Amino acid sequence: MEATVYTLPNCLGCRHIKSLMDRATDVTTTYKEIGTDISKTDFDTQYPKVTQTPFTVLDGVEYENIVQVARKLLADGKVTPPTE
């Protein structure tokens, strides 16, 4: 599975999705910080309907909600629930 995660600095949700993706197996994750790795203009042009971060693309499917990403990874057996 290929994942691209778009983040912003000092974003709490972005830290949470990084933790989730670190626990995932068989997932190649690329992180792109908006404003650093991709310009805000280019991001807005590519994804005009996105209103929040983190924004994740898993195998070409767009997810604007970290809960949806977690559910997808769980359903596909790519991550297990945290033990804490």
C-alpha positions in Angstrom: 0.0 0.0 0.0 1.2 3.5 -0.9 0.3 6.4 1.3 1.0 10.2 1.0 0.2 12.2 4.1 -0.1 16.0 3.8 0.6 17.8 7.0 1.1 21.3 8.5 3.6 22.3 11.2 2.3 22.2 14.8 -0.8 20.1 13.8 -2.0 17.8 16.6 -3.9 15.5 14.1 -0.7 15.4 12.0 1.3 14.0 14.9 -1.4 11.4 15.6 -1.5 10.2 12.0 2.3 10.0 11.9 2.0 7.7 15.0 -0.6 5.6 13.3 1.4 5.3 10.1 4.5 4.4 12.1 2.6 1.4 13.4 1.4 0.3 10.0 3.0 -2.6 8.2 3.4 -3.0 4.4 2.6 0.6 3.9 5.1 2.9 2.2 4.4 6.4 3.6 5.6 9.7 2.1 5.0 12.8 4.2 4.6 16.2 2.5 4.4 19.3 4.6 2.3 22.0 3.0 4.3 25.2 2.6 7.7 23.3 2.7 7.5 20.1 0.5 4.5 21.4 -1.6 3.4 25.0 -1.9 0.0 25.9 -0.5 -1.0 27.0 -4.0 0.0 23.7 -5.6 -1.8 21.8 -2.8 -5.0 23.9 -3.3 -4.8 23.4 -7.0 -4.3 19.6 -6.7 -6.9 19.2 -3.9 -9.3 22.1 -4.1 -12.0 20.6 -1.8 -9.7 19.7 1.1 -10.4 21.8 4.2 -8.2 20.3 6.9 -5.0 18.4 7.7 -3.9 15.8 7.9 -5.0 14.8 4.5 -4.1 11.3 3.4 -4.1 9.5 0.0 -4.0 5.7 0.3 -3.5 3.9 -3.0 -5.2 6.8 -4.8 -8.2 7.1 -2.4 -8.4 10.4 -0.6 -9.1 10.6 3.2 -9.6 13.9 5.0 -10.4 12.2 8.3 -7.8 10.4 10.4 -10.6 8.0 11.7 -11.3 6.9 8.2 -7.6 6.2 7.6 -7.4 4.2 10.8 -10.5 2.2 9.9 -9.1 1.5 6.4 -5.8 0.3 7.8 -7.5 -1.9 10.4 -9.8 -3.4 7.8 -6.9 -4.2 5.5 -4.9 -5.7 8.4 -2.2 -3.1 8.0 -2.3 -1.9 11.6 -3.5 -3.3 14.9 -5.3 -1.4 17.6 -3.0 0.2 20.2 -2.4 -1.8 23.3 -2.3 1.2 25.7 
